[in-house]
Amino acid sequence: MRGRFADKVALVTGASRGIGRAVASRLAREGAEVVLAARDRGRLEALAAALAEQGARARVAVMDVADTAS
């Protein structure tokens, strides 16, 4: 997928819902490879699959940014 963020990687925290999901989707549409980060693996994997169906590249990173161990 080509766009103004082609050949870029974006890490989006809180990507499983709300503003984070919207930002991740927009970046993916603009060509970025998106690393989707949040605590809910199921939601992240569903979003990654939806983005892949649109030709976008997305990876899932399950984490809690408030927890240094994760």
N, C-alpha and C positions, 0 to 999 in steps of 0.2 A: 504494500500500500504506500503510495507516494503522497507527499504533502509537505507542509512547511517544517514538520518535525521528523522527516525521514532521516534514518541513520542516527537517531537519538534514542536514548533510553530514559524513561521517566519513572521514578518511584513515587507511587501515590499511596499515602497512608489514609486509613479510613475509607478504603475503596469499596467496601462491601455494601454501602448504602449512602443515600443522601448526596451531599455536595461532592464527597470523595468519589463516589460512583460516577457522577456526572462529569467530573474533571477527567477521570480515567478514560471514560468513553470518548470524550472530545479529543484528548491527546491521541488516542488510538486512531480515531477517524482522520486526524491530521498526520498520521504516519509514524508516530512514535511506537517503539516497543515499550509496553507498559508492564511494570512490576506492581502487581496488585497486593497491597499489604493491609491486613486487618486481622481480627481474632476469629472470625467465622469462616472456616474453610469451605463449607458448603456454598455460601453466598459468593465467595471469591471464585470458586471453581465454576459456578454457574455463569458468572460474568465473563470469566476467561473463555468459556465455551461460546457464549454469545458473541464476543468480540472476534473469536476465531472464525465463526460462521460468516462474519463480515469481511474477512480477509486480514484482520489485524493480528499482531503478535502480542501475546500477554503471558506472563508468568505469575504464579501465585506464591506469596510469602506470608505464611501464617505467623503473626506476631502481635504483641501488645507493646506499643511504643513506651508505655509507662512502666514496663517491667524490663529492667536491664538484662535479665537472664534470657529473655526471649529474643 
